Amino acid sequence: MFWNKRKNQEMKQDESAAPKTMTDLLLRLKDHPDFSHYRHSRGSFQCWISFFNSLVNVESVHRDVLPFLYDEHVHSLSDIQERIPVEKVEQTTDLKTVQSKLMEGSIIIQEREDSPKCLIVPTVLRESRQVEPPEVETSVFGPKESFVEALDTNISLMRKHIPIPQFTIEQMRIGKISNTRVCIAYIDGVASKENVNTVRQRLQDLELDHLTDTSALSQLVADNSHSPFPQFIDTERPDRTVNALYEGKVAVLVDGSPNALMLPTTIIEFFIAFDDYFISWYIATFTRLLRLFAVAFSVFSSPMYVAVLTYHYQLIPIDLLGSLITSRSVVPFSPMAEALVLELMIELLREAGARLPTKVGQTIGIVGGIVIGTASVQAGLTSNVLLILIGMSALAAFTTPSYRMGTTIRFIRFPFILAAQLWGMLGIALCFAYFVSHLLKQTSLGRPYIEPIYPLRLTDLRDSFIRLPNTSQPERPMLLRPEDAGRFNKKRAKQKVGKQKTDIDE
């Protein structure tokens, strides 16, 4: 009863807030200093012109619209529509459409000021920064382009790499107030219709007042919004997005966001750098395994230190025991308190470096880490062994290509440290079992999150922990359930690769 009453109140507020006639709309907009509304006369013909100076392209207005209003053959809105050299000019009486187009940067032309019939001329001012190299996902090899905040530019960057009519863009509006443009991109005939329908339904079911970025959108459409593990990859690289679309994934782009959302996603993909596809497969495999080892070391190094020094000191080699005793002899804190202090200090330095300007942030990170670390060891607050472990684990966490997954790895170290203090190695095992069970239940767009490990799919293992040659991957990932599962003919690819190459003159 309460919810129905509240819903009715919200509907009444919306109805009272929305203008009901064209006159009401113009009266509300006249108070805005950047809104222009005036009458244009030429002989017996006159019309009313309305637009926002801050949203329209003034050069286009004076070049493509105003000169044609002085044509002696113009006597109606239809005559103007025929002569104006602007695409997508339309006539409408729908007040919501008129309001929406005005706010986007169109010109509204009326024959009478109170007439509900309008001619909408799109003259949108498209200001955006230039396409620049990626800042977050930097690469040594491959294209040096990144998305920008303009949605049309981002679509153009993708169409350049997918020059086929099957490349489909679906547009919708999200946000009760912001009315933000959101696009779903996929390749028809390759992407699974089930995945496309799921994405479309989740976006249509959203109830919110505004939407500003794909990062906020990923939390709203995630399968489990309470999980610390990211379930979708957001990328600033058009080439990576295009590669995902060719695999059969679905991409979501938001107007005003310089990132694209790729879904569904597995946890392995967060440890894959796009550079891996531009180098030899065995070097790419080595770097992927190195990243996974670095992540394991980053998570377990500090908890193992706490567990061994608290409960399992018998595991310490005799040659190392003397150094540990010497370094710990002047430390007044327990191993857990010592580890937490250093971990929090590293997080503070990292956060401060991220929030400060680039040059100052780098200086704070380097100088702060050296000064505070050295001073804490000399003051006897921490041991030098733990300081080395914390520094190496922080360095290992930076090897993760995805910033979101790197943040998650930094976060889950703290539950492991607390469990190690409570139950030692058993606590680490129990905490590890908890996270494994959580990942087993996790899904991304309804697909298994830790595939191809569970369920085990050998064909998808070819591009997971290891990366086999491209000729050994003739099929798209089974996880995506693509309509067209085959990439190319495997036999012909192997024949061309295995065929001995000879020079023309031979």
DOKOL-362764 format. One record per residue (C-alpha): residue in one letter; x, y, z. Coordinates in steps of 0.05 Angstrom, whole numbers, padded with zeros to 5 digits, always signed. Layout:
AXYZ
...
//
This chain:
M+00000+00000+00000
F+00056+00047+00019
W+00095+00033-00045
N+00033+00043-00089
K+00019+00110-00054
R+00092+00132-00063
K+00090+00111-00137
N+00027+00152-00148
Q+00059+00212-00115
E+00120+00206-00160
M+00076+00201-00222
K+00037+00264-00201
Q+00103+00302-00189
D+00128+00281-00258
E+00063+00303-00291
S+00064+00370-00256
A+00137+00382-00272
A+00131+00366-00346
P+00107+00422-00392
K+00039+00407-00424
T+00040+00454-00484
M+00092+00486-00529
T+00077+00553-00496
D+00093+00525-00427
L+00158+00496-00452
L+00180+00562-00484
L+00161+00602-00422
R+00205+00557-00379
L+00264+00561-00426
K+00262+00637-00437
D+00292+00648-00368
H+00356+00612-00388
P+00410+00662-00410
D+00436+00617-00466
F+00367+00606-00497
S+00349+00645-00560
H+00276+00653-00582
Y+00259+00705-00634
R+00214+00719-00694
H+00240+00718-00765
S+00202+00757-00819
R+00209+00761-00894
G+00151+00794-00929
S+00087+00758-00912
F+00123+00697-00886
Q+00144+00695-00813
C+00168+00640-00766
W+00194+00632-00695
I+00264+00604-00683
S+00286+00574-00617
F+00353+00542-00596
F+00406+00540-00542
N+00468+00580-00560
S+00512+00535-00518
L+00488+00471-00552
V+00483+00488-00626
N+00539+00496-00677
V+00533+00571-00691
E+00573+00565-00755
S+00526+00512-00781
V+00465+00554-00762
H+00490+00615-00802
R+00513+00573-00860
D+00460+00518-00868
V+00396+00546-00837
L+00387+00621-00834
P+00405+00638-00907
F+00351+00591-00933
L+00297+00627-00892
Y+00306+00688-00938
D+00289+00647-01000
E+00228+00678-01035
H+00200+00608-01049
V+00195+00591-00974
H+00124+00598-00949
S+00117+00540-00900
L+00156+00491-00857
S+00154+00440-00913
D+00188+00489-00960
I+00242+00501-00908
Q+00251+00426-00899
E+00261+00416-00973
R+00314+00470-00981
I+00356+00464-00918
P+00418+00421-00933
V+00417+00386-00866
E+00405+00312-00854
K+00350+00284-00810
V+00305+00346-00811
E+00236+00327-00786
Q+00168+00356-00769
T+00133+00335-00706
T+00079+00354-00657
D+00105+00311-00600
L+00124+00357-00543
K+00172+00307-00511
T+00210+00299-00576
V+00215+00375-00584
Q+00242+00383-00513
S+00292+00327-00522
K+00318+00353-00588
L+00325+00423-00560
M+00367+00398-00503
E+00411+00359-00551
G+00427+00420-00595
S+00374+00424-00649
I+00338+00486-00676
I+00262+00489-00670
I+00224+00529-00723
Q+00149+00545-00715
E+00102+00582-00761
R+00067+00611-00699
E+00093+00618-00629
D+00038+00576-00599
S+00036+00525-00655
P+00049+00452-00632
K+00077+00434-00700
C+00152+00445-00705
L+00209+00434-00753
I+00269+00404-00719
V+00337+00419-00751
P+00396+00382-00719
T+00456+00429-00711
V+00490+00396-00653
L+00556+00425-00628
R+00602+00365-00622
E+00661+00384-00579
S+00708+00330-00555
R+00781+00318-00545
Q+00823+00288-00599
V+00835+00213-00605
E+00898+00201-00564
P+00940+00141-00542
P+00910+00101-00484
E+00930+00126-00415
V+00909+00066-00372
E+00918+00008-00420
T+00984+00028-00451
S+01018-00019-00499
V+01085-00025-00534
F+01056-00058-00597
G+00990-00049-00632
P+00945+00011-00648
K+00953+00075-00607
E+00881+00098-00605
S+00833+00105-00547
F+00759+00121-00539
V+00737+00192-00525
E+00675+00222-00491
A+00637+00230-00557
L+00593+00169-00571
D+00591+00180-00646
T+00667+00183-00649
N+00673+00118-00611
I+00625+00083-00658
S+00666+00110-00717
L+00730+00081-00687
M+00698+00013-00683
R+00665+00015-00752
K+00733+00029-00782
H+00755-00040-00759
I+00689-00076-00773
P+00671-00055-00844
I+00611-00102-00852
P+00536-00090-00851
Q+00527-00143-00797
F+00559-00096-00746
T+00496-00074-00708
I+00487-00014-00663
E+00424-00010-00620
Q+00410+00056-00584
M+00367+00070-00523
R+00358+00124-00471
I+00373+00113-00397
G+00362+00161-00340
K+00298+00194-00319
I+00331+00263-00319
S+00396+00256-00359
N+00364+00216-00416
T+00434+00190-00433
R+00446+00155-00499
V+00469+00083-00490
C+00489+00037-00548
I+00492-00038-00552
A+00543-00062-00604
Y+00550-00132-00632
I+00560-00170-00697
D+00495-00200-00721
G+00504-00274-00738
V+00564-00281-00692
A+00540-00258-00623
S+00491-00302-00585
K+00420-00274-00588
E+00411-00297-00517
N+00468-00252-00494
V+00443-00194-00534
N+00372-00201-00507
T+00398-00207-00436
V+00439-00143-00443
R+00380-00107-00475
Q+00332-00129-00421
R+00378-00109-00363
L+00388-00040-00393
Q+00314-00030-00405
D+00297-00051-00334
L+00342+00002-00303
E+00308+00054-00260
L+00353+00114-00244
D+00353+00189-00253
H+00420+00197-00289
L+00477+00157-00319
T+00546+00185-00330
D+00595+00129-00343
T+00602+00056-00361
S+00634+00043-00292
A+00568+00060-00258
L+00531+00019-00310
S+00573-00043-00298
Q+00552-00043-00225
L+00478-00036-00243
V+00475-00093-00293
A+00523-00141-00257
D+00498-00210-00237
N+00522-00199-00166
S+00533-00126-00147
H+00558-00145-00078
S+00618-00184-00103
P+00687-00152-00097
F+00707-00185-00163
P+00690-00145-00226
Q+00644-00183-00273
F+00654-00142-00336
I+00715-00111-00369
D+00713-00037-00386
T+00766-00017-00435
E+00790+00048-00468
R+00819+00012-00528
P+00777+00007-00592
D+00820-00050-00618
R+00807-00092-00556
T+00732-00079-00562
V+00732-00098-00635
N+00769-00163-00619
A+00716-00180-00567
L+00661-00167-00617
Y+00694-00213-00668
E+00695-00267-00614
G+00620-00260-00604
K+00616-00214-00544
V+00570-00154-00534
A+00596-00084-00521
V+00559-00027-00487
L+00579+00046-00497
V+00553+00107-00459
D+00552+00178-00486
G+00602+00218-00446
S+00644+00158-00425
P+00713+00143-00455
N+00705+00068-00441
A+00667+00009-00470
L+00638-00048-00430
M+00651-00118-00456
L+00608-00176-00433
P+00606-00232-00413
T+00675-00240-00382
T+00715-00293-00346
I+00764-00281-00290
I+00822-00304-00334
E+00811-00246-00382
F+00828-00195-00328
F+00900-00222-00328
I+00907-00220-00404
A+00940-00158-00434
F+00921-00142-00505
D+00995-00138-00521
D+00996-00214-00516
Y+00964-00219-00585
F+01019-00178-00618
I+01078-00220-00595
S+01100-00293-00603
W+01053-00342-00570
Y+01106-00373-00525
I+01128-00305-00499
A+01055-00287-00488
T+01045-00352-00450
F+01106-00337-00406
T+01082-00267-00389
R+01012-00293-00372
L+01040-00346-00325
L+01085-00293-00295
R+01026-00249-00280
L+00987-00305-00247
F+01048-00322-00204
A+01055-00249-00185
V+00981-00246-00165
A+00988-00308-00121
F+01051-00279-00089
S+01016-00212-00077
V+00958-00245-00041
F+00994-00298+00000
S+01062-00267+00019
S+01039-00224+00077
P+00989-00276+00106
M+01043-00330+00102
Y+01091-00285+00140
V+01039-00274+00194
A+01020-00347+00198
V+01092-00374+00200
L+01117-00325+00253
T+01054-00334+00296
Y+01042-00409+00293
H+01089-00446+00246
Y+01159-00421+00261
Q+01184-00493+00251
L+01176-00482+00176
I+01230-00428+00175
P+01297-00453+00150
I+01353-00450+00202
D+01396-00405+00157
L+01339-00354+00154
L+01317-00360+00226
G+01375-00318+00251
S+01359-00260+00205
L+01285-00262+00225
I+01301-00263+00299
T+01349-00204+00291
S+01299-00163+00251
R+01241-00179+00297
S+01278-00170+00363
V+01265-00095+00368
V+01194-00094+00338
P+01142-00084+00393
F+01082-00105+00351
S+01054-00172+00333
P+01066-00198+00262
M+00993-00182+00243
A+00996-00110+00269
E+01063-00101+00234
A+01036-00127+00168
L+00972-00086+00172
V+01011-00022+00186
L+01056-00032+00126
E+00998-00053+00080
L+00958+00008+00100
M+01019+00052+00090
I+01027+00025+00019
E+00953+00037+00005
L+00957+00108+00031
L+01017+00123-00014
R+00982+00092-00074
E+00918+00131-00062
A+00955+00196-00051
G+00995+00185-00115
A+00931+00172-00154
R+00895+00235-00129
L+00952+00284-00136
P+00975+00313-00203
T+01018+00265-00244
K+01087+00294-00230
V+01073+00307-00156
G+01041+00238-00148
Q+01101+00202-00176
T+01147+00240-00129
I+01103+00226-00069
G+01101+00152-00085
I+01176+00143-00094
V+01201+00190-00039
G+01146+00173+00010
G+01158+00098+00002
I+01233+00103+00011
V+01232+00153+00069
I+01175+00122+00109
G+01200+00050+00097
T+01271+00066+00118
A+01249+00107+00178
S+01201+00053+00202
V+01256+00000+00200
Q+01306+00045+00235
A+01255+00063+00289
G+01242-00010+00302
L+01168-00007+00283
T+01174-00059+00228
S+01223-00113+00206
N+01264-00106+00143
V+01242-00175+00120
L+01169-00156+00121
L+01185-00090+00087
I+01217-00129+00029
L+01157-00175+00025
I+01107-00118+00025
G+01145-00081-00028
M+01150-00142-00073
S+01075-00158-00063
A+01057-00086-00081
L+01101-00090-00143
A+01069-00157-00162
A+00999-00128-00156
F+01016-00077-00209
T+01027-00131-00261
T+00952-00141-00267
P+00930-00108-00333
S+00861-00091-00305
Y+00859-00036-00254
R+00793-00061-00225
M+00821-00131-00214
G+00885-00101-00184
T+00842-00064-00134
T+00806-00128-00116
I+00871-00165-00105
R+00896-00110-00059
F+00831-00114-00020
I+00828-00189-00009
R+00897-00190+00023
F+00868-00162+00087
P+00819-00219+00100
F+00876-00268+00088
I+00920-00231+00139
L+00864-00233+00192
A+00851-00307+00179
A+00926-00322+00185
Q+00928-00287+00252
L+00868-00327+00278
W+00883-00397+00253
G+00950-00396+00218
M+00957-00439+00155
L+00888-00468+00168
G+00859-00398+00167
I+00892-00383+00100
A+00864-00449+00072
L+00794-00433+00098
C+00797-00362+00069
F+00821-00390+00003
A+00765-00442+00002
Y+00714-00387+00016
F+00738-00345-00043
V+00740-00406-00089
S+00669-00424-00070
H+00648-00352-00083
L+00680-00354-00152
L+00647-00420-00168
K+00579-00389-00156
Q+00597-00325-00193
T+00569-00312-00263
S+00578-00259-00315
L+00516-00247-00356
G+00493-00316-00333
R+00557-00350-00358
P+00607-00386-00312
Y+00657-00336-00284
I+00717-00383-00278
E+00708-00419-00344
P+00747-00456-00374
I+00770-00483-00306
Y+00699-00498-00284
P+00665-00524-00324
L+00727-00552-00356
R+00730-00535-00430
L+00794-00556-00464
T+00782-00516-00527
D+00777-00451-00488
L+00842-00467-00451
R+00879-00450-00515
D+00872-00376-00499
S+00870-00373-00423
F+00931-00387-00378
I+00969-00401-00442
R+00961-00374-00512
L+00970-00423-00569
P+00985-00399-00640
N+00927-00367-00678
T+00924-00427-00725
S+00908-00471-00665
Q+00846-00430-00647
P+00798-00441-00705
E+00736-00436-00660
R+00707-00380-00619
P+00701-00389-00543
M+00647-00438-00523
L+00630-00393-00464
L+00598-00342-00511
R+00553-00392-00547
P+00565-00356-00614
E+00518-00368-00672
D+00578-00376-00718
A+00627-00418-00677
G+00681-00424-00730
R+00732-00371-00743
F+00767-00403-00803
N+00782-00470-00835
K+00832-00505-00791
K+00859-00553-00844
R+00873-00500-00895
A+00906-00455-00843
K+00954-00511-00821
Q+00970-00528-00893
K+00990-00457-00909
V+01031-00451-00846
G+01065-00518-00855
K+01079-00508-00929
Q+01152-00493-00943
K+01161-00421-00965
T+01207-00408-01024
D+01228-00345-01058
I+01199-00327-01126
D+01265-00333-01161
E+01274-00404-01136
//
